[in-house]
């Protein structure tokens, strides 16, 4: 099995990687997207000592 490099040449100011990334992830099945999110979360959270903060606080000023 040979690994071939993938080359995409484009001007740096005209190249928008965000749309390519979005199209890629929307084309993937839901299970694969959930696995990717779970993997990213597991890299940032140490489950033995730290727990993810799941609180959501909305503070609004009361109308007088």
N, CA, C and O atoms as a GROMACS GRO file, in nm:
protein
  256
    1UNK      N    1   0.084  -0.118   0.000
    1UNK     CA    2   0.000   0.000   0.000
    1UNK      C    3   0.089   0.125   0.000
    1UNK      O    4   0.175   0.140   0.086
    2UNK      N    5   0.067   0.211  -0.097
    2UNK     CA    6   0.143   0.336  -0.105
    2UNK      C    7   0.055   0.452  -0.061
    2UNK      O    8  -0.064   0.456  -0.090
    3UNK      N    9   0.115   0.545   0.009
    3UNK     CA   10   0.044   0.665   0.051
    3UNK      C   11   0.085   0.778  -0.042
    3UNK      O   12   0.203   0.812  -0.052
    4UNK      N   13  -0.014   0.834  -0.109
    4UNK     CA   14   0.013   0.942  -0.204
    4UNK      C   15  -0.026   1.075  -0.140
    4UNK      O   16  -0.134   1.086  -0.082
    5UNK      N   17   0.059   1.176  -0.149
    5UNK     CA   18   0.024   1.307  -0.093
    5UNK      C   19  -0.089   1.374  -0.173
    5UNK      O   20  -0.098   1.359  -0.294
    6UNK      N   21  -0.173   1.446  -0.102
    6UNK     CA   22  -0.281   1.521  -0.166
    6UNK      C   23  -0.241   1.667  -0.165
    6UNK      O   24  -0.215   1.725  -0.060
    7UNK      N   25  -0.237   1.727  -0.282
    7UNK     CA   26  -0.193   1.865  -0.295
    7UNK      C   27  -0.307   1.948  -0.351
    7UNK      O   28  -0.369   1.911  -0.451
    8UNK      N   29  -0.333   2.059  -0.287
    8UNK     CA   30  -0.434   2.153  -0.335
    8UNK      C   31  -0.370   2.291  -0.334
    8UNK      O   32  -0.341   2.346  -0.228
    9UNK      N   33  -0.350   2.346  -0.451
    9UNK     CA   34  -0.287   2.478  -0.460
    9UNK      C   35  -0.394   2.583  -0.483
    9UNK      O   36  -0.479   2.571  -0.570
   10UNK      N   37  -0.387   2.689  -0.400
   10UNK     CA   38  -0.482   2.799  -0.412
   10UNK      C   39  -0.419   2.923  -0.351
   10UNK      O   40  -0.335   2.911  -0.261
   11UNK      N   41  -0.458   3.040  -0.397
   11UNK     CA   42  -0.408   3.162  -0.333
   11UNK      C   43  -0.454   3.167  -0.187
   11UNK      O   44  -0.568   3.132  -0.157
   12UNK      N   45  -0.367   3.209  -0.099
   12UNK     CA   46  -0.396   3.206   0.044
   12UNK      C   47  -0.516   3.292   0.082
   12UNK      O   48  -0.591   3.258   0.174
   13UNK      N   49  -0.536   3.403   0.013
   13UNK     CA   50  -0.649   3.491   0.046
   13UNK      C   51  -0.781   3.439  -0.008
   13UNK      O   52  -0.887   3.475   0.042
   14UNK      N   53  -0.777   3.355  -0.110
   14UNK     CA   54  -0.899   3.305  -0.172
   14UNK      C   55  -0.939   3.168  -0.118
   14UNK      O   56  -1.049   3.120  -0.146
   15UNK      N   57  -0.851   3.104  -0.043
   15UNK     CA   58  -0.876   2.968   0.004
   15UNK      C   59  -0.954   2.972   0.135
   15UNK      O   60  -0.906   3.024   0.235
   16UNK      N   61  -1.075   2.918   0.134
   16UNK     CA   62  -1.159   2.915   0.253
   16UNK      C   63  -1.179   2.770   0.296
   16UNK      O   64  -1.256   2.696   0.236
   17UNK      N   65  -1.109   2.732   0.399
   17UNK     CA   66  -1.113   2.593   0.445
   17UNK      C   67  -1.240   2.563   0.525
   17UNK      O   68  -1.278   2.447   0.539
   18UNK      N   69  -1.306   2.666   0.577
   18UNK     CA   70  -1.425   2.644   0.659
   18UNK      C   71  -1.536   2.573   0.582
   18UNK      O   72  -1.599   2.480   0.633
   19UNK      N   73  -1.560   2.616   0.459
   19UNK     CA   74  -1.667   2.556   0.380
   19UNK      C   75  -1.633   2.411   0.344
   19UNK      O   76  -1.722   2.325   0.343
   20UNK      N   77  -1.507   2.384   0.314
   20UNK     CA   78  -1.466   2.246   0.285
   20UNK      C   79  -1.487   2.157   0.407
   20UNK      O   80  -1.535   2.044   0.395
   21UNK      N   81  -1.450   2.208   0.524
   21UNK     CA   82  -1.469   2.132   0.648
   21UNK      C   83  -1.617   2.106   0.674
   21UNK      O   84  -1.655   1.995   0.711
   22UNK      N   85  -1.700   2.208   0.657
   22UNK     CA   86  -1.844   2.194   0.680
   22UNK      C   87  -1.904   2.091   0.585
   22UNK      O   88  -1.982   2.006   0.628
   23UNK      N   89  -1.870   2.098   0.458
   23UNK     CA   90  -1.922   2.001   0.360
   23UNK      C   91  -1.879   1.860   0.395
   23UNK      O   92  -1.957   1.766   0.381
   24UNK      N   93  -1.754   1.844   0.440
   24UNK     CA   94  -1.704   1.712   0.477
   24UNK      C   95  -1.785   1.655   0.593
   24UNK      O   96  -1.832   1.542   0.586
   25UNK      N   97  -1.801   1.733   0.700
   25UNK     CA   98  -1.868   1.680   0.818
   25UNK      C   99  -2.017   1.659   0.795
   25UNK      O  100  -2.075   1.568   0.854
   26UNK      N  101  -2.079   1.740   0.711
   26UNK     CA  102  -2.220   1.718   0.682
   26UNK      C  103  -2.240   1.593   0.595
   26UNK      O  104  -2.348   1.534   0.595
   27UNK      N  105  -2.138   1.555   0.522
   27UNK     CA  106  -2.147   1.434   0.439
   27UNK      C  107  -2.124   1.307   0.519
   27UNK      O  108  -2.156   1.198   0.471
   28UNK      N  109  -2.070   1.317   0.640
   28UNK     CA  110  -2.042   1.201   0.724
   28UNK      C  111  -2.169   1.155   0.795
   28UNK      O  112  -2.256   1.236   0.823
   29UNK      N  113  -2.180   1.026   0.824
   29UNK     CA  114  -2.296   0.978   0.900
   29UNK      C  115  -2.295   1.033   1.042
   29UNK      O  116  -2.190   1.071   1.095
   30UNK      N  117  -2.411   1.036   1.101
   30UNK     CA  118  -2.428   1.093   1.235
   30UNK      C  119  -2.339   1.023   1.338
   30UNK      O  120  -2.284   1.088   1.426
   31UNK      N  121  -2.326   0.893   1.327
   31UNK     CA  122  -2.246   0.818   1.424
   31UNK      C  123  -2.100   0.863   1.420
   31UNK      O  124  -2.036   0.879   1.524
   32UNK      N  125  -2.048   0.884   1.300
   32UNK     CA  126  -1.908   0.926   1.288
   32UNK      C  127  -1.890   1.067   1.344
   32UNK      O  128  -1.787   1.096   1.404
   33UNK      N  129  -1.988   1.155   1.323
   33UNK     CA  130  -1.977   1.291   1.378
   33UNK      C  131  -1.981   1.289   1.530
   33UNK      O  132  -1.907   1.362   1.595
   34UNK      N  133  -2.067   1.204   1.586
   34UNK     CA  134  -2.074   1.194   1.732
   34UNK      C  135  -1.945   1.136   1.790
   34UNK      O  136  -1.900   1.178   1.896
   35UNK      N  137  -1.887   1.040   1.721
   35UNK     CA  138  -1.759   0.985   1.767
   35UNK      C  139  -1.650   1.091   1.767
   35UNK      O  140  -1.566   1.094   1.857
   36UNK      N  141  -1.649   1.178   1.666
   36UNK     CA  142  -1.549   1.284   1.658
   36UNK      C  143  -1.567   1.383   1.771
   36UNK      O  144  -1.469   1.427   1.832
   37UNK      N  145  -1.691   1.419   1.801
   37UNK     CA  146  -1.717   1.514   1.911
   37UNK      C  147  -1.676   1.452   2.044
   37UNK      O  148  -1.614   1.518   2.127
   38UNK      N  149  -1.711   1.327   2.063
   38UNK     CA  150  -1.673   1.258   2.187
   38UNK      C  151  -1.522   1.250   2.202
   38UNK      O  152  -1.470   1.267   2.312
   39UNK      N  153  -1.453   1.225   2.093
   39UNK     CA  154  -1.306   1.219   2.096
   39UNK      C  155  -1.247   1.355   2.134
   39UNK      O  156  -1.155   1.361   2.215
   40UNK      N  157  -1.300   1.463   2.076
   40UNK     CA  158  -1.248   1.596   2.108
   40UNK      C  159  -1.273   1.632   2.254
   40UNK      O  160  -1.186   1.689   2.320
   41UNK      N  161  -1.390   1.597   2.305
   41UNK     CA  162  -1.420   1.625   2.446
   41UNK      C  163  -1.328   1.543   2.536
   41UNK      O  164  -1.280   1.594   2.637
   42UNK      N  165  -1.304   1.418   2.501
   42UNK     CA  166  -1.220   1.334   2.585
   42UNK      C  167  -1.075   1.383   2.588
   42UNK      O  168  -1.004   1.358   2.685
   43UNK      N  169  -1.032   1.453   2.485
   43UNK     CA  170  -0.896   1.509   2.484
   43UNK      C  171  -0.884   1.629   2.577
   43UNK      O  172  -0.776   1.656   2.629
   44UNK      N  173  -0.993   1.701   2.599
   44UNK     CA  174  -0.986   1.824   2.679
   44UNK      C  175  -1.026   1.803   2.824
   44UNK      O  176  -0.993   1.886   2.909
   45UNK      N  177  -1.096   1.695   2.856
   45UNK     CA  178  -1.145   1.673   2.992
   45UNK      C  179  -1.076   1.550   3.050
   45UNK      O  180  -1.081   1.441   2.992
   46UNK      N  181  -1.014   1.568   3.165
   46UNK     CA  182  -0.957   1.456   3.238
   46UNK      C  183  -1.067   1.401   3.328
   46UNK      O  184  -1.104   1.465   3.427
   47UNK      N  185  -1.120   1.285   3.296
   47UNK     CA  186  -1.237   1.232   3.365
   47UNK      C  187  -1.210   1.192   3.509
   47UNK      O  188  -1.304   1.176   3.587
   48UNK      N  189  -1.084   1.173   3.546
   48UNK     CA  190  -1.056   1.131   3.683
   48UNK      C  191  -1.059   1.247   3.782
   48UNK      O  192  -1.095   1.227   3.898
   49UNK      N  193  -1.022   1.366   3.738
   49UNK     CA  194  -1.015   1.478   3.833
   49UNK      C  195  -1.108   1.593   3.797
   49UNK      O  196  -1.155   1.664   3.886
   50UNK      N  197  -1.136   1.611   3.672
   50UNK     CA  198  -1.215   1.727   3.630
   50UNK      C  199  -1.344   1.681   3.566
   50UNK      O  200  -1.347   1.584   3.490
   51UNK      N  201  -1.449   1.752   3.596
   51UNK     CA  202  -1.576   1.726   3.530
   51UNK      C  203  -1.612   1.845   3.443
   51UNK      O  204  -1.575   1.959   3.473
   52UNK      N  205  -1.682   1.818   3.337
   52UNK     CA  206  -1.721   1.924   3.245
   52UNK      C  207  -1.829   2.010   3.311
   52UNK      O  208  -1.923   1.958   3.370
   53UNK      N  209  -1.816   2.141   3.300
   53UNK     CA  210  -1.914   2.232   3.355
   53UNK      C  211  -2.033   2.239   3.260
   53UNK      O  212  -2.021   2.291   3.149
   54UNK      N  213  -2.146   2.188   3.304
   54UNK     CA  214  -2.265   2.182   3.219
   54UNK      C  215  -2.368   2.286   3.257
   54UNK      O  216  -2.483   2.279   3.213
   55UNK      N  217  -2.330   2.383   3.338
   55UNK     CA  218  -2.425   2.484   3.380
   55UNK      C  219  -2.438   2.591   3.272
   55UNK      O  220  -2.344   2.620   3.198
   56UNK      N  221  -2.556   2.646   3.265
   56UNK     CA  222  -2.583   2.754   3.170
   56UNK      C  223  -2.654   2.864   3.246
   56UNK      O  224  -2.763   2.843   3.300
   57UNK      N  225  -2.592   2.979   3.251
   57UNK     CA  226  -2.647   3.089   3.330
   57UNK      C  227  -2.681   3.204   3.237
   57UNK      O  228  -2.600   3.246   3.155
   58UNK      N  229  -2.804   3.253   3.250
   58UNK     CA  230  -2.848   3.370   3.175
   58UNK      C  231  -2.886   3.477   3.276
   58UNK      O  232  -2.977   3.458   3.356
   59UNK      N  233  -2.816   3.588   3.271
   59UNK     CA  234  -2.846   3.697   3.364
   59UNK      C  235  -2.906   3.812   3.285
   59UNK      O  236  -2.848   3.863   3.190
   60UNK      N  237  -3.022   3.851   3.327
   60UNK     CA  238  -3.093   3.960   3.261
   60UNK      C  239  -3.132   4.065   3.365
   60UNK      O  240  -3.165   4.032   3.479
   61UNK      N  241  -3.127   4.189   3.324
   61UNK     CA  242  -3.170   4.295   3.414
   61UNK      C  243  -3.323   4.300   3.413
   61UNK      O  244  -3.387   4.292   3.309
   62UNK      N  245  -3.378   4.314   3.533
   62UNK     CA  246  -3.522   4.324   3.543
   62UNK      C  247  -3.568   4.463   3.503
   62UNK      O  248  -3.503   4.563   3.532
   63UNK      N  249  -3.681   4.467   3.434
   63UNK     CA  250  -3.736   4.597   3.395
   63UNK      C  251  -3.802   4.659   3.517
   63UNK      O  252  -3.880   4.595   3.587
   64UNK      N  253  -3.770   4.786   3.542
   64UNK     CA  254  -3.824   4.854   3.660
   64UNK      C  255  -3.956   4.919   3.632
   64UNK      O  256  -4.015   4.980   3.721
   0.00000   0.00000   0.00000
